[in-house]
């Protein structure tokens, strides 16, 4: 069987977990958490980072930090994972769903301004497949309307917009280290703080609303409850696993990009452009090898393609379902039609992509898909 994903062990994960346990401190903010923080701040120039137990937690922290309250509106693409939206709905926000671009599933920046009202507080661009949204346009709109920008960079580690690391552009950003991502810790995430006004409060929110972090640094003589918050920080065991992955970042990224490029070359050579579309990367963006997807002509074509793959024990998957048409939100959604989001819901299929995928396995995937599409043409 060729699964959609296989978690990758770079080599030092179990050794670092052992060392973390032997250190006598396996709760949050131990030795390996600090090593991870330093890595991200030094490598990508993030002002401040805080590991969290998930990207969901990082997004929830962001919603608290920008003081989302009931009645506020937040602009979010409909074609995204539910965590992007849940973080703000939990604070009482009204989600204003935006459509995707016609060329890729990212939010259509040209449609954002028409969605802004006096109640709008934030824009949450999602860098789908690690490909950058049009951040200059989004940041300009946000500045003009005095809005916050929270980058959902769950899939976007080591990817760039005009040379700037994704996650470093918005006021806040959230990353994921779920086992399906490039760099993993099983579950895990990270909040990036790029705006100085959020630095101190982010630590408080992450520590159950206490100034415990400042106390352990000797900055206060006691700590107590000073704000709202929750237990967002991960065990140092999770950070130990993550740090081992970070040490192998370049090797992991290169292998994933090689697989991605091989897919892209083969499908572009197959002469099937009238039946499938391959991923589009704008000139301002980079490809970080997170995801390779194909866009078919619609739901029937995609379903047939997935079925043909499963006959060969290959397991591609479809992805997000438009959230504005979800069982939870459809009855209360009063917004405009979002045709591009709905199209990707029906037509996009993700192919297996993981470090240990062999060339022969990839050849079988490519051959099966080309044969399936060619049969459909005949």
C-alpha positions as CSV (number, residue, x, y, z in Angstrom):
1,X,0.0,0.0,0.0
2,X,1.1,3.5,-0.8
3,X,-0.5,5.7,1.9
4,X,-1.1,9.4,1.7
5,X,1.5,10.1,4.4
6,X,4.2,8.4,6.4
7,X,5.8,10.2,9.4
8,X,9.5,10.5,9.1
9,X,12.2,9.9,11.7
10,X,15.3,11.9,11.0
11,X,17.5,9.9,13.4
12,X,17.9,11.8,16.8
13,X,14.3,12.0,17.9
14,X,14.3,9.1,20.4
15,X,17.8,10.1,21.7
16,X,16.7,13.7,22.4
17,X,13.5,12.4,24.0
18,X,15.6,10.3,26.3
19,X,17.8,13.2,27.2
20,X,14.8,15.4,27.9
21,X,13.4,12.8,30.3
22,X,16.8,12.4,32.0
23,X,17.1,16.2,32.5
24,X,14.3,15.9,35.1
25,X,12.1,18.5,33.4
26,X,9.7,17.3,30.8
27,X,6.9,19.9,31.3
28,X,6.8,23.0,29.1
29,X,9.6,25.4,28.3
30,X,12.4,23.0,29.0
31,X,15.8,22.7,27.3
32,X,14.5,21.6,23.9
33,X,11.6,24.1,23.8
34,X,14.2,26.8,24.2
35,X,16.4,25.2,21.5
36,X,13.4,25.2,19.1
37,X,12.6,28.9,19.9
38,X,16.2,29.9,19.2
39,X,16.3,27.9,15.9
40,X,13.2,29.7,14.5
41,X,14.1,33.1,15.7
42,X,17.7,32.8,14.3
43,X,16.9,31.0,11.1
44,X,13.8,32.9,9.9
45,X,14.2,36.2,11.8
46,X,10.9,35.8,13.7
47,X,10.7,38.4,16.5
48,X,9.4,36.0,19.0
49,X,8.1,32.4,18.9
50,X,6.3,30.2,21.4
51,X,5.8,26.5,20.8
52,X,2.2,25.4,21.4
53,X,0.5,22.0,21.5
54,X,-1.1,22.6,18.1
55,X,-1.5,25.1,15.3
56,X,-5.1,25.3,16.5
57,X,-3.8,26.5,19.9
58,X,-1.6,29.1,18.2
59,X,-4.6,30.4,16.3
60,X,-6.7,30.5,19.5
61,X,-3.9,32.5,21.2
62,X,-3.9,34.9,18.3
63,X,-7.7,35.5,18.6
64,X,-7.2,36.3,22.3
65,X,-4.3,38.5,21.7
66,X,-6.1,40.8,19.2
67,X,-9.0,40.9,21.6
68,X,-11.7,39.4,19.4
69,X,-15.1,39.8,21.1
70,X,-18.7,38.8,20.2
71,X,-19.9,40.8,17.2
72,X,-16.4,41.3,15.7
73,X,-16.0,40.2,12.1
74,X,-13.0,38.3,10.7
75,X,-12.3,37.6,7.0
76,X,-11.1,34.1,6.4
77,X,-11.1,31.9,3.2
78,X,-13.8,29.3,3.1
79,X,-11.4,26.8,1.6
80,X,-9.4,26.0,4.8
81,X,-9.3,23.7,7.7
82,X,-11.9,24.2,10.4
83,X,-9.3,25.3,13.0
84,X,-8.6,28.5,11.2
85,X,-12.2,29.5,11.8
86,X,-12.9,27.8,15.1
87,X,-10.3,29.9,16.8
88,X,-12.3,33.1,16.1
89,X,-15.8,31.6,16.4
90,X,-14.9,30.5,20.0
91,X,-14.3,34.2,20.8
92,X,-17.8,35.1,19.4
93,X,-16.7,36.5,16.1
94,X,-18.7,36.4,12.9
95,X,-16.8,34.8,10.1
96,X,-16.9,36.5,6.8
97,X,-15.9,34.0,4.2
98,X,-13.8,34.9,1.2
99,X,-13.4,33.1,-2.1
100,X,-10.2,31.5,-3.4
101,X,-8.3,32.6,-6.4
102,X,-9.1,31.0,-9.7
103,X,-5.4,30.0,-10.2
104,X,-4.8,28.5,-6.7
105,X,-6.8,27.9,-3.5
106,X,-5.3,30.9,-1.6
107,X,-7.6,33.8,-0.6
108,X,-8.4,36.2,-3.5
109,X,-6.8,39.4,-2.1
110,X,-8.7,41.4,-4.7
111,X,-12.0,40.4,-3.1
112,X,-11.1,41.2,0.5
113,X,-11.9,45.0,0.6
114,X,-15.5,44.5,-0.5
115,X,-16.0,42.3,2.6
116,X,-14.8,44.9,5.1
117,X,-17.4,46.5,7.4
118,X,-17.0,48.8,10.4
119,X,-17.1,45.5,12.5
120,X,-14.1,43.9,10.7
121,X,-11.1,43.3,13.1
122,X,-8.8,40.9,11.2
123,X,-7.9,39.2,8.0
124,X,-6.6,35.6,8.2
125,X,-4.8,34.6,5.0
126,X,-4.1,30.8,4.7
127,X,-0.9,29.9,2.7
128,X,-2.3,26.8,1.1
129,X,0.2,24.1,0.2
130,X,2.9,26.4,1.6
131,X,2.4,28.9,-1.3
132,X,2.3,32.5,-0.3
133,X,-0.9,34.7,-0.5
134,X,-0.4,38.1,-2.0
135,X,0.8,39.6,1.3
136,X,1.7,43.1,0.0
137,X,-1.9,43.6,-1.1
138,X,-3.3,42.1,2.1
139,X,-1.0,44.1,4.4
140,X,-1.8,47.3,2.5
141,X,-5.6,46.7,2.9
142,X,-5.1,45.9,6.6
143,X,-3.1,49.0,7.3
144,X,-5.6,51.3,5.5
145,X,-8.5,49.8,7.5
146,X,-6.6,49.4,10.8
147,X,-7.0,45.6,10.8
148,X,-4.8,42.8,12.2
149,X,-3.4,40.2,9.9
150,X,-2.9,36.6,11.3
151,X,-1.1,34.3,8.9
152,X,-2.3,30.8,9.0
153,X,1.1,29.3,8.0
154,X,0.3,25.7,9.1
155,X,1.7,24.3,5.8
156,X,4.2,27.0,5.1
157,X,7.5,26.3,7.0
158,X,10.5,27.4,5.0
159,X,8.5,29.1,2.3
160,X,8.8,32.7,1.2
161,X,7.1,35.7,-0.2
162,X,9.4,38.0,-2.1
163,X,12.3,36.6,-0.1
164,X,10.5,37.1,3.3
165,X,9.7,34.0,5.3
166,X,6.1,33.2,5.6
167,X,5.0,33.8,9.1
168,X,7.1,37.0,9.4
169,X,4.8,39.4,7.6
170,X,1.5,39.5,9.5
171,X,1.1,40.8,13.1
172,X,0.9,37.2,14.2
173,X,1.3,33.8,12.6
174,X,0.5,30.1,13.4
175,X,2.5,27.0,12.3
176,X,1.7,23.3,12.5
177,X,4.0,20.4,13.2
178,X,1.3,17.7,12.8
179,X,2.5,14.4,11.4
180,X,1.3,15.4,7.9
181,X,3.5,18.5,7.7
182,X,7.1,18.8,6.5
183,X,8.6,19.1,10.0
184,X,6.7,17.2,12.6
185,X,6.3,16.4,16.3
186,X,3.2,14.2,16.0
187,X,1.0,17.0,17.2
188,X,2.4,20.5,17.8
189,X,2.4,24.1,16.7
190,X,3.9,27.5,17.1
191,X,2.8,31.1,17.5
192,X,4.9,33.7,15.9
193,X,4.7,37.2,17.3
194,X,5.9,40.0,15.0
195,X,4.3,42.9,16.7
196,X,5.9,44.2,19.9
197,X,2.6,45.0,21.5
198,X,1.8,41.3,21.9
199,X,5.2,40.0,23.2
200,X,4.5,40.0,27.0
201,X,0.8,39.1,26.8
202,X,1.4,36.1,24.6
203,X,3.5,34.5,27.4
204,X,0.8,35.2,29.9
205,X,-2.0,33.7,27.8
206,X,0.1,30.6,27.1
207,X,0.7,30.1,30.8
208,X,-3.0,29.9,31.9
209,X,-3.2,33.7,32.2
210,X,-0.4,33.9,34.7
211,X,3.0,35.7,34.6
212,X,4.7,32.5,35.5
213,X,7.3,32.8,32.7
214,X,8.4,36.2,34.0
215,X,8.7,34.8,37.5
216,X,11.0,32.0,36.3
217,X,13.2,34.5,34.6
218,X,13.4,36.4,37.9
219,X,11.6,39.5,36.5
220,X,8.9,39.4,39.3
221,X,9.1,38.1,42.8
222,X,5.9,36.1,42.6
223,X,3.4,35.1,40.0
224,X,-0.4,35.1,39.8
225,X,-3.5,35.3,37.6
226,X,-3.2,38.5,35.5
227,X,-5.2,37.8,32.3
228,X,-7.3,35.1,30.6
229,X,-5.4,32.2,29.1
230,X,-5.1,28.5,28.9
231,X,-2.5,25.7,29.0
232,X,-1.1,26.1,25.5
233,X,2.5,25.1,26.0
234,X,3.7,21.6,25.0
235,X,5.8,19.1,26.9
236,X,9.5,19.3,26.4
237,X,9.3,15.7,25.0
238,X,7.4,17.1,22.0
239,X,10.0,19.8,21.6
240,X,12.8,17.2,21.8
241,X,11.2,15.4,18.8
242,X,10.7,18.6,16.9
243,X,14.3,19.8,17.5
244,X,15.7,16.6,15.9
245,X,13.5,17.3,12.9
246,X,14.7,20.9,12.7
247,X,18.3,19.8,12.6
248,X,17.5,17.9,9.4
249,X,15.4,20.7,7.9
250,X,17.5,21.2,4.8
251,X,17.7,17.5,4.0
252,X,13.9,16.9,4.6
253,X,13.0,19.9,2.5
254,X,15.3,18.9,-0.4
255,X,13.8,15.4,-0.6
256,X,10.3,16.7,-0.5
257,X,11.0,19.3,-3.2
258,X,12.6,16.6,-5.4
259,X,9.4,14.5,-5.1
260,X,7.3,17.5,-5.8
261,X,9.3,18.5,-8.9
262,X,9.3,14.9,-10.2
263,X,5.5,14.9,-10.0
264,X,5.2,18.2,-11.7
265,X,7.6,17.4,-14.5
266,X,5.8,14.1,-15.3
267,X,2.3,15.5,-15.3
268,X,3.2,18.5,-17.4
269,X,4.8,16.2,-19.9
270,X,1.8,13.9,-20.1
271,X,-0.3,16.3,-22.3
272,X,-3.3,16.2,-20.1
273,X,-3.7,19.9,-19.5
274,X,-7.2,19.8,-20.8
275,X,-8.2,17.4,-18.1
276,X,-6.2,18.3,-15.1
277,X,-4.4,21.4,-13.7
278,X,-1.1,21.2,-11.9
279,X,-0.2,23.5,-9.0
280,X,0.3,27.2,-9.8
281,X,3.0,29.1,-7.9
282,X,2.9,32.9,-8.3
283,X,6.2,34.7,-9.1
284,X,6.2,36.2,-5.7
285,X,6.0,32.8,-3.9
286,X,8.1,29.8,-3.4
287,X,7.3,26.1,-3.2
288,X,8.3,24.3,0.0
289,X,7.4,20.8,-1.1
290,X,4.6,20.5,1.3
291,X,1.8,19.2,-1.0
292,X,1.4,18.1,-4.6
293,X,-2.2,18.3,-5.8
294,X,-4.0,18.0,-9.1
295,X,-7.2,19.8,-10.0
296,X,-9.6,17.7,-12.0
297,X,-12.6,18.9,-13.9
298,X,-15.1,18.2,-11.1
299,X,-16.4,15.8,-8.5
300,X,-17.1,12.9,-10.8
301,X,-13.7,13.0,-12.4
302,X,-12.0,13.3,-9.0
303,X,-14.0,10.4,-7.6
304,X,-13.1,8.2,-10.5
305,X,-9.5,9.1,-10.2
306,X,-9.3,8.2,-6.5
307,X,-11.2,5.0,-7.1
308,X,-8.7,3.9,-9.8
309,X,-5.8,4.7,-7.5
310,X,-7.3,2.6,-4.7
311,X,-7.5,-0.3,-7.0
312,X,-3.7,-0.1,-7.1
313,X,-3.4,0.3,-3.3
314,X,-2.6,4.0,-3.8
315,X,-4.3,6.4,-1.4
316,X,-4.6,10.0,-2.5
317,X,-7.1,12.2,-0.6
318,X,-9.4,15.1,-1.3
319,X,-9.0,18.1,0.9
320,X,-11.1,20.8,2.5
321,X,-14.8,21.2,2.1
322,X,-16.0,24.8,1.8
323,X,-16.7,25.9,5.3
324,X,-19.6,28.2,4.4
325,X,-21.5,25.1,3.2
326,X,-20.6,23.0,6.2
327,X,-23.3,21.5,8.4
328,X,-22.4,23.8,11.2
329,X,-22.4,27.1,9.2
330,X,-24.6,26.6,6.1
331,X,-27.8,27.6,7.8
332,X,-26.5,30.9,9.1
333,X,-24.3,31.8,6.1
334,X,-25.8,34.9,4.4
335,X,-22.8,35.9,2.3
336,X,-22.1,35.8,-1.4
337,X,-21.5,32.7,-3.6
338,X,-17.9,31.4,-3.5
339,X,-17.5,29.5,-6.8
340,X,-13.7,29.0,-6.7
341,X,-13.8,27.5,-3.1
342,X,-16.7,25.2,-4.2
343,X,-14.8,24.1,-7.2
344,X,-11.7,23.1,-5.3
345,X,-13.9,21.3,-2.8
346,X,-15.1,19.1,-5.7
347,X,-12.1,18.9,-7.9
348,X,-8.8,19.0,-5.9
349,X,-7.0,15.8,-5.1
350,X,-3.8,15.5,-3.0
351,X,-1.2,12.9,-3.9
352,X,1.1,10.9,-1.6
353,X,4.1,13.0,-0.7
354,X,6.5,12.0,2.2
355,X,10.2,11.7,2.7
356,X,10.4,7.9,2.3
357,X,8.3,7.7,-0.9
358,X,10.5,5.8,-3.4
359,X,11.0,6.6,-7.1
360,X,9.3,3.3,-8.0
361,X,6.3,4.1,-5.8
362,X,6.0,7.5,-7.3
363,X,6.3,6.1,-10.8
364,X,3.4,3.8,-10.0
365,X,1.3,6.7,-8.8
366,X,2.1,8.8,-11.9
367,X,1.4,5.9,-14.2
368,X,-1.9,5.0,-12.6
369,X,-3.1,8.6,-12.7
370,X,-2.1,9.1,-16.3
371,X,-3.7,5.8,-17.3
372,X,-6.9,6.7,-15.4
373,X,-7.2,10.1,-17.1
374,X,-6.3,8.7,-20.5
375,X,-9.0,6.0,-20.2
376,X,-11.5,8.7,-19.4
377,X,-10.4,10.6,-22.5
378,X,-10.9,7.6,-24.7
